[in-house]
């Protein structure tokens, strides 16, 4: 059972942001605890991606507070977010297709040996170590990531975030375009991250994935928060009704 009695890992309090007079996010409050997955749902244009971009540093909110471990922080750009151990894994994964797993893991943060040369063996050893923790079945260390399956590519992107001390992970539809086996691999990765105490915001369209992967679901509609529910206490029909009708189920109110 998840303990939600302490201080949340993240609190987005009363967040608002407008574009050209249209309120994309209108006074929204959500939180996230260590070892928890909170799904963010809603139709395209509901505001879920915009809200989370305020946390990742892609946007600056017009109003509201971001608290990390109970302390208010200022996030003006992705560098600020990274300094708060927030990492984003976008749907596109931002991997360099022609490089192998280790080169991708350390892309832009390469390890250098005493002579100033790249320390390839150290980078590969570190990659093998983190992969053993996250995805013990991963074997393809010496091929370009373009040769990997979708689930294996997700593993590399997640390993990169975790290696560089992510505590808060934003995942944008991590199982989109993956088959059942690959989706299961990502589900296992998420369980492993939860066990290590990371908090995950999961932007997701697929209700079945939400029911399977998330502890709570926050639903947005027209820039506003419909509500946040405990996934175990509602049905997928309840969540669909929140998305479509903007109504919170009575039993979860």
N, C-alpha and C positions, 0 to 999 in steps of 0.2 A: 504493500500500500504506500502510495506516494505521500510524503510529509509536506503539507503546504502550510505549516504553522509558523515557520521562521520568516526571515526577510526574503522577498522574491529576488531572484537573480536579476531580473529586468522588470521595470515598471515603465510603461508608456502612459503618462497621465494627461488626460484632457488635451490630446493632440489635435491640432487643426492645421490645415494647409489648403490654400486656394490657388487656382490657376485661372487668370483672366476672369475673376469674379465668380468662378464656379468652385464651391467647396468640395474638394476631392476627399478630404478627411475632416469630419466635423465633430469636434469634442469627443474623441475616442480614447477610452482607457482599457488597456489590456496588461496582463502581467504573465510572468514565466518563472517557474521554480527550477532549481537544479534537478537534473535527472528526469525532466518532464518534456513531453512533446505537445505543443499547442498548435492545432491546425488553424489556419486563417482561410476562411472560405467566403465566397460571394461571387456573383456574376462578374464578367469583365466590366471594369469601370466602377465596381463597388467601393474601391478605395484600399483594398488589402495590400496590393503591391506598393502603392504610394505610402501607406503607413509604414511599411517595413523598410522602405527606402530612406525614411527619416532616421531609422535606427542604423542602417548600413552606411549612412553618410552621403548617399547619392542626392538626397534633398535635405533642405533645412526647413523645419516646421515653422509656421508663422506664430504658433502659440503652443503651450504645453511643456511638460517636463519629461526628461528621460532620466531614470534612476537606475544605477547599476549597484547591486548589493546595498541598496538603501541610500546611496549617495548620489546627488544630482550631478550629471555630467553634461558637458557641452559637446555635441557631435556636429561638426561643420563640414566634414569631408570623410572619405573612406579611411584616410590615415588615422583620424581621430577614433573611428570605430575600431580599427585594428588595435589601437593602443588600449582599448577597453576589452580586448580579447573577443571581439565580434568578427566573425568571418561569414561571408556570403558565398553560397554555392549556387550559381545561376544555372538555368536549364542548359545553356550552351557549354557549361563547364570550364570554358576559358583554358583549355589545354592546348599545348603545342603538339599537333598531330605527328610531326616528324621526329619528336624526341621520345626517349623511353621514360618509364615511370620515375626513376630517380632524377633525371634532368627536369622533369615537370615538377616534381616535389620541391626542388630547390631553385626553380626558375626565378631569377632576379635576386635570389638570396643564396647564391652558390657558396659551397665550402671551399676554402683555398688552403693548400698545404704550405709548408715553410718556404718553398722556393717561389711562391706566388702563382703556382700552377693550380688548376682545378683539382681537387682531391676526389676523383671519381670513385675510388674504392670506398672511401668513407661515406660518400653520398649514397652509394648502393647499399652499404651495410646498414646505414640509418633507415633507408627505405624498406629494407627487408625486415628490420626490427619493428617498425610501426605497422607494416602490413601483417606481420605475424599476429599483432594484437587485434587488428581490425578485420582482416579477411585472410585467415590462415591458409585458404585454398589458392591464394593468388600465387602464380608461378611465373608469369610472363614478364620478367624484369628486364630482359634484354631486347625487346622488340619495340618499335615505335607505338605510341598509344593509339595510332590509327588502326592498328591490328587487333586492338582489344574490343571485347563486347561492351555494350552499354553499361552493364552492371560493374564490369571491371574498371571502366573509365570513371564511374561514380566513386569507386573505391579509391582511385588515385586522387581525385579532387578532394574527397573527405580526408584522406591521409594527410594531404598538404595542409589543410586547415588545422587538423588536430596536432600535427607535428609542431606547428608554430603557435601552440598553446591556446587555441580557440576554447572559450568556455561557453560562448553563445553562438549557435550556428543557425543561420538563416538558409533554408533549403527551398528552392523554387521548383516545385513539381518534380521531385527527384526520380519518380518512376514513369514519367511521361515517355511514351514510345518504347517502353521495355516490355518484353514478354513475361509470362508468369514466373519462370525460373529466375530471371534477372530481377524482377520485382521482389521476389522472396529474398534474394541476396541483399538488396538495399534495405529491406525490412530488418534483416539480421544485423546489418551495419548500424542501423538506427538504434536497435536494442542494445548493442555493444556501447554506443556513445552514451545512451541513457545510464547504463550501468557504471560508466566512468564519471557520471555526475554532470555531463553537459546539459544545457537547456537548448531545445530546438524549436524554432518557429518554422512551421511547415506550411508553405503556400500550396494549396492543393485543390483540384477540381473534382477528383474522383472520391465520391462519398465512401466507397468500400475501403479505399486506402485510409481515409480519415478514421473510420470505425476500427480499422486494424492497427494503425500506427500511432494514433493520438490519444493523449490522456484527456485533454479538453479541446473544445472547438469554439473559436470565436468567429461569429458570422457577421459580415458587414453588408449593408445595402444602401445605395445612394450616399456613400460617404459616412454613414452613421453605423454605430455598433448595434446590431439587433440584440445580441446577448452572447454570453459565454456559458457553455454547458459542459458538464462532465459526460464524456462520451459513453461511459458505462450506464448512465442513468437515462439515456434517450435512445430512440431508434433512428435508423437512417431516414425514415419518413419525417420524423421530427426535425431533423437537420435540413432536409429538403424544403420543408415548409418554412423554416427560418430564412432560407436563401430566397425562395420564390415569393412568399407572402410577407416576409419581414416580421413574422410572429414567433415569439419565444414560447415553447411548450409550457403549459400550465404547471406540469409536475416539476419542471426544472426552474421555474421562476423563483 
